[in-house]
Amino acid sequence: MAGVVHGYLWKLLMEYSKWKRRTDPRIFLVLKTLTMIFACPALLLLCGWMLDALLRLTFVLPLETSTDLGFILVLVGWALALWAVRTEMRVMMSFPNPDEVIIKLMGLGPFKYVRHPYALGLMLFYFGVGSLFRSASTVFLLIPTTFTLALYRVRYVTERQLELRLGREYSSYQEKVPFLFPRLMLRKEQVMGDWR
């Protein structure tokens, strides 16, 4: 039985990869964004509510505070994720080669401030949704675990592949731009470099 399921999943994966190669990457980006903004939060909330009921957990913040905080995080996260997607779409329309897209993105829009603004936006959005719907398990267990695993993969798999493909150009981008959280204070070299 496990072999049949494995074979079926492998076949689906192969069909998906063929579809992805011959489909416009902008369509894939839109589908990915819709999935991440609607389906994933719903799944996290359902799992969180079940865990809350099973473990008898309650949300720690008062209703007004969690609602206000959740609303602000949802708006900021949604705006940041959509800004990143819009910037990526604009570059994708100009440059068909994926390596050219990555190189052009390095200095544009939110990619000037963090290397992964889409991930930061989604993380803020998910924390906001969890806070709005007052699910303790979602906010304190599921979202941190999910993002820790996803960001570990991005940092140690995806970024290493980009270093190999793009070489020194991506390495210098990594040195200048933080991974996930923007720098609030500029370094002295950055400030002095602007005045020279």
C-alpha positions in Angstrom: 0.0 0.0 0.0 2.8 2.4 0.9 4.5 1.7 -2.4 1.3 2.6 -4.3 0.9 5.9 -2.4 4.6 6.7 -2.9 4.3 5.9 -6.7 1.2 8.1 -7.0 2.8 11.0 -5.1 5.9 10.7 -7.3 3.8 10.8 -10.5 2.0 13.9 -9.2 5.4 15.5 -8.5 6.7 14.8 -12.0 3.5 16.2 -13.6 3.8 19.3 -11.4 7.4 19.8 -12.4 6.5 19.5 -16.1 3.7 22.0 -15.7 5.9 24.4 -13.8 8.6 24.3 -16.5 6.2 25.1 -19.4 3.9 27.5 -17.6 4.5 31.3 -17.3 6.4 31.8 -13.9 4.1 34.7 -13.1 1.1 32.3 -12.9 3.0 30.1 -10.6 3.9 33.1 -8.4 0.3 34.2 -8.2 -0.9 30.7 -7.3 1.8 30.4 -4.7 0.8 33.7 -3.1 -2.9 32.8 -3.1 -2.1 29.5 -1.4 0.1 31.1 1.2 -2.4 33.9 2.0 -5.5 31.8 2.2 -5.0 28.0 2.4 -2.0 27.9 4.8 -3.4 30.2 7.5 -6.7 28.3 7.4 -4.8 25.0 7.9 -2.6 26.5 10.7 -5.7 27.9 12.4 -7.6 24.6 12.2 -4.6 22.7 13.6 -4.1 25.3 16.3 -7.7 25.3 17.4 -7.6 21.5 17.7 -4.4 21.7 19.8 -5.9 24.4 21.9 -9.0 22.2 22.6 -6.9 19.2 23.2 -4.4 20.9 25.6 -7.0 23.3 27.0 -5.0 26.4 26.1 -6.3 29.9 26.2 -4.8 33.0 24.5 -2.8 35.2 26.9 -3.6 38.6 25.6 -6.9 40.4 26.3 -9.4 40.5 23.4 -8.9 44.1 22.5 -5.1 43.8 22.5 -5.0 40.6 20.5 -7.4 42.1 18.0 -5.5 45.3 17.5 -2.1 43.6 17.4 -3.5 41.0 15.0 -5.0 43.6 12.7 -1.8 45.6 12.5 0.4 42.5 11.9 -2.0 41.2 9.2 -2.0 44.6 7.4 1.8 45.1 7.6 2.6 41.5 6.7 0.1 41.4 3.8 1.5 44.7 2.4 5.1 43.6 2.7 4.4 40.2 1.0 2.4 41.8 -1.8 5.1 44.5 -2.3 7.7 41.7 -2.7 5.4 39.7 -5.1 4.7 42.9 -7.1 8.4 43.7 -7.4 9.2 40.2 -8.4 6.4 40.2 -11.1 7.6 43.5 -12.5 11.2 42.0 -12.9 9.9 38.7 -14.2 8.1 40.5 -17.1 11.4 42.2 -18.1 13.8 39.3 -17.8 12.9 35.8 -18.7 16.1 34.2 -17.4 15.7 33.2 -13.7 19.3 34.2 -12.8 18.8 37.7 -14.3 15.6 38.0 -12.3 17.4 37.3 -9.0 20.3 39.6 -9.9 17.8 42.5 -10.7 15.7 41.9 -7.6 18.8 42.4 -5.3 18.5 46.1 -5.3 14.8 46.7 -5.8 11.8 47.4 -3.6 11.8 45.4 -0.3 14.8 43.3 -1.5 17.0 46.3 -0.7 16.2 45.9 3.0 15.9 42.1 3.5 16.8 39.1 1.3 13.5 37.4 1.9 10.8 40.0 2.3 8.1 37.6 1.2 8.9 35.3 4.1 9.0 38.1 6.6 5.6 39.4 5.3 4.0 36.0 5.5 5.4 35.4 9.0 3.9 38.7 10.2 0.7 37.9 8.4 0.4 34.5 10.0 1.2 35.8 13.5 -1.5 38.5 12.9 -4.1 35.9 11.8 -3.3 33.7 14.8 -3.6 36.7 17.1 -6.9 37.9 15.5 -8.4 34.4 15.9 -6.9 34.0 19.4 -5.3 30.6 18.9 -2.4 30.1 21.4 -1.1 27.0 19.7 -1.0 28.7 16.3 0.9 31.7 17.6 3.3 30.1 20.1 3.8 26.6 18.6 2.8 26.0 15.0 3.9 29.2 13.3 7.4 29.4 15.0 8.0 25.7 14.2 6.8 26.0 10.6 8.9 29.1 9.9 12.0 27.7 11.7 12.0 24.7 9.4 11.2 26.7 6.3 13.8 29.4 7.0 16.4 26.8 7.8 15.8 25.3 4.3 15.9 28.7 2.7 19.2 29.6 4.5 21.1 26.4 4.1 19.7 25.0 0.8 18.3 27.7 -1.4 20.9 30.4 -0.5 23.8 27.9 -1.0 22.4 27.1 -4.5 22.2 30.8 -5.3 25.8 31.3 -4.1 26.9 28.5 -6.5 24.9 29.8 -9.4 25.5 33.5 -9.0 28.9 33.5 -7.3 30.4 36.7 -5.9 27.5 38.9 -6.8 25.1 37.0 -4.5 27.8 36.7 -1.8 28.2 40.5 -1.7 24.4 40.9 -1.6 24.4 38.6 1.4 27.0 40.7 3.2 25.1 44.0 2.6 21.5 42.9 3.1 20.2 41.0 6.2 18.5 37.6 5.9 15.1 38.3 7.3 14.9 41.4 9.6 15.9 44.8 8.3 18.6 46.7 10.1 17.1 49.6 12.1 20.5 51.3 12.5 22.8 52.0 9.6 26.5 51.1 10.0 29.0 53.9 10.0 30.4 52.8 6.6 27.0 52.9 5.0 26.3 56.4 6.3 29.8 57.7 5.3 29.6 55.9 2.0 26.5 57.9 1.1 28.3 61.2 1.9 31.5 60.5 -0.1 
